[in-house]
Amino acid sequence: MEEGRLCGYPNPIKPGETRVGWIGIGVMGEAMAARVLSAGYAVTVYARDPSKAGARALLHLGARIAASPREAARASDVVFTMVGHPSDVRSVVLDGETGVLSGLRRGGVAVDCTSSSPDLAREVAEEAAKRGCHAVDAPVSGGDEGAREGRLAVLAGGERGVVEWLGPLLGEIGRATTYMGEAGSGQKCKIANQIVVAANLVGLSEGMVFAERAGVGARRWLEVAAAEETKVGGLFGGRMVGRKFWVGGFAEYMVKDLGMALDGGGGEGVVALPGAALSLEMFKGMVGNGDGKIGLHGVITVLERINGISIEKS
């Protein structure tokens, strides 16, 4: 393809023609970008630390490394961001000198998969429109396993036509994309999702600690109890009893997401969420214990500390 020529919206997305930028290559981002690369798309990656294993792995698969988000955007038709916090999104997307929108050309599309603020998603969409570009907020659910296997659920907000146009790319990272509505709607739905996940993880942790203290044993209970049949139990129960806390979304991200929920992150005002407030305190406890960067299912360690009990790895 001729250098400088873009195939942005509404030109059809095709492997070998559509160029993809990727910002953020943590556990989730690396796996998602690898799937796009493996599908035959040219991918340009920006990483704050290009020496990290994730960057090296994507280079091995054929990715190019850019010096800034702006540089990655200038070489791309679609740019994905998968970073940690709304402040990171603002920095890598909206910075006037180095951000994605400062380099994305007319017709280009910015897709933010970060769990972020609905208000920020609307701001990004408005700024993209001023530049003749498009923005979609597309947070995902399904964890690191879902990212590696392409089984993520994608919750998309923005222009319906643009979301539908992105189908071939979103189909590489997720088993299903659901259009949720105008810009910011995807983020609103992800916040709602996190409220449920947090409550289920706290409940699962309490059940495991109770079973261990009662002499039944957490693993035995998981094998036979209804909790094992739930999505959260099936995803995280084995990891919890196996002490595999280094995988999955970071606990500090759950603090961020629940904080947005309790601050009225949906944009329609604060909603009374007493269960989410209790869950938030548990995850804050993890961060306070120095465990903010382990998997969010490590919330069981807070209950273990409270009860003076440790579930043995088995």
N, C-alpha and C positions, 0 to 999 in steps of 0.2 A: 504493500500500500504506500502511496506517495507520502513522504514526510510532511507533516503539518495538516494533512487531510483528516478530518474527523468524520465518524459515522454515528453521530449522536442522534437523539430523538428528532424525528420519528423514523429514521432509517432502520431497517431490520437489524436485529442483533445476530451476529454470526461469528462462530469461532474462526480465528484466522483473520478477521476483519475488524471486529469491535475490540477496542483497546480498553483495558481495565486498569485503574489505579487502586492501590490498597494501602490504607493508612491504619496501622495498629496490628501487630503480629504477636500478640500474646497467645495463650493457649487456644482460645477460640479463633482469633483472627488468623493465625497461621494455618489452622486446619481448614478454615473456610477458603482462604486464598489458594491453598494447595489444590482444593477441588476445582476451583475456577481454572487454574493453570492446567490441571490434568485434562480438562475438557477442551483444551486447545486454544484458549484465549491468551493473548499477549498481556502480561501483567507487569506493571511497574510499581514497586513497593517503596514506601518511605518508612524507615524505622529510626527512632531516636538513637538507638545503639545498633548499627549494622553488623557488629561483631557477635551479636547474640545468636544462639543456636537456631532460633526461628528464621532469622534472616538468611543464615547460611543454608538452611534446608530449602528455602524457597529459591535461592540462587541456584542450588543444585538442580531444581526442577525447571529452571529456565527464566526466572524472574529477573528483571532489571532493578537496580537500586537507585532511587532518586535522592537528591540532597535536601529536598524540602517537600512539603505537601504541594506547594505551588508547582514545583517541577514535575511531580507525579501527575498532577492535574493537566498540565500542558501537553503531556504525552498520552492523554486518555480521553475516552468518550464517556465512560462511567467511572466514578470514583467512590469506592466504599470506605467508610470509616468504622473502625471497631476499637474504640479506646475505652478508658476507664470511667471518666466522670464528665459531667456537663462542661466543666471548665476546660477539659481537654478538647472536647468537641468545639467549643468556642475558639480555642487557640488554633487548632489545625484546620478549621473550616473558614472562620471569619476574619482571621488576621489579614489586615490589608496588604501586607508585604509578602508574607510567606504562606498564607492560607490557601485552601483548595479553591475557593471561589475567586481568588485573585488570579488564578491560572487557568481555570476551566473556561473553555471557549463556548460560544453560542451553541445551543443545542445539547450541551453536555449535561449529565445528570449526576448529582451528588446523592449518595445513599448512605444514611447513617444507621448502622446496626447497633450502636451503643444504646444501653438503657439510659436514657437521658431525660431532659426536661421537655414537656410538651410546649411550654412557652418558647424555649430555645429552638425547637423544631419549627415552630411557626416563623420565628425570626429568620432562621436560615432559609426557609422557603421564600420569604419575602425578598431577602437579599439576592437569592438566586434569580428570581423573576426579574429584578432590576437589571440583571446582567444578561438576560436572554437565555438563562439556564433553568434547570429544574432541580428540585430537591424532594427526596422521599425519606421519611423517617420509618425505618424498618427494623425495630428491635426483634431479637430472636429468642426462642425458648427451646431448651432441649439439652443444654449442657455440653461438655466437651465431647462426650460420646456422640451426641447428635451432630456436632460440628464435623467430626471425623467421618461419620457415615452419611452425611447429607440428609439427615432426618430432622433438621430443625423446623420448628414452626415459625413462620415469618409473619409479623403483624405490621401491616403497611399503612401509612398515612400519606396523603398528598393527592396529586391529580390522578384520578382513576386511570386515564389513558396511559400515563407514564408508568404507573405500577404494572399495568397489563403488559406494556412494552418491555419491561424489565423481566418478564416471565422466564425467558431462557436462562438468564443469569441467576435469578433467585431460585430457579429449579435445580441448579447445581448445588446450592448450599442447603436447601430445605425440601422437605417432603410436601409442604403445603404453604401457600401464601394466601393470607386472608386480607382483603381490602377492608380497612376499618373506617375510612372516611377522610376528611380534610386533613391538612398538615397538623401534626401533633396528636392525631388519633391513635397512631401506632404506639406512641409513648404512653398515652393514657391507659391503653389496654395492657401494656407490659407492667405498668405500676400495679394495676389490679391483679395481674397474674402473680406478681411478687408477694402481694399480701397473702394470697392463698398458699404459695410455696412456703413462706416463712411460718405461717400458722401450722402447716402440716409437719414441717421439720421439727418445730418445738414440740408438737404432740408426739411425734415419732420418738424423739429423744426422751421424753418423759416416760413413754411406754417401755423403752429399752432399759432405762435406769431402774424403773419399778420392777421389771422382770428380773433384772440382775440382783437387786437387793432382796427380792422375795425368794431367791434361790432357784428360780426356773431357768435363768440364764438368758441373756439377750438374744444370742444366736438361735437357741431352741425356739424361743418365742417368735422370732422372725420367720422361722421355717413353717410354722403352723398357724400363726395368727392372721387375722384379716388385714393387718397393717401391711403384710408382705404383698398383698394383692393390690394395694393402692399404688398409684404412679410414684409417689414420693418414696414409699417403702421399697418398691422394686428398684428405683434408681439409686437410692442412697443407703438403704439398710445394710447391704453387704459391705459397702465402703466404711460405714460407721463401725461395725463390729470388727472389720479388718484394719481399722485405724488408718485408712487411706485418705488422709485429709489434705493431701497436696494437690488433688485434682478437683476440677469443678470451679464454679465462680467464686471469687474471693468474698469472704465475710464482710469486708469493708464496703463492697458494692451493695450488699443487702441493706446495710445501714443507710447508704445513700438512697436507695430505692424506697425504703420504708419512710425515710425522712421526707422525701418528695410527696409521698402519699399523705402524710400527716400535715404537711404544709400547704395542702390544697394544690398539689401538682397537676391536677386535671384542668386547672384554670377556671373552674366554676365555684371556687371557694372551698373552705375547709369542711371536711366531712368527719363526723364523730366515728372513730375507728379504734375502740378500746382494745380489741384483740391485736391489731397491728401495733399499737403503742406498747403492749406487753411484749410482743415479739421483738420489737425494736430494742427494748432494754436487754433482751437476751443477746442479741447480736452485738450491741454496744459492749456487753460484758466480754465477748470474744475479743473485740478490738482492745479493750482495756487490759486483757490478759496477754496482749502481744500476739494474738492470733488473727489479726485482721487480714493477713495474706495467706490464709489457708482456706480450704474449701468451706463453703457456707454450711455444709452438713456437719462441720466440726462444732456446731452449736451444742452438741451433746457434751462437749468438754466443760461447758459452763455448768450444766446440771451435775456433772460428776464432781466438780469442785464444791458446789453447794452441798451435795449429799455425802461428801467424803468417800466416794466410791470410784473405782476405775474398772471399766469393762475390759477384760483381758482380750488381747488379740488371739484369735483362734482360727 
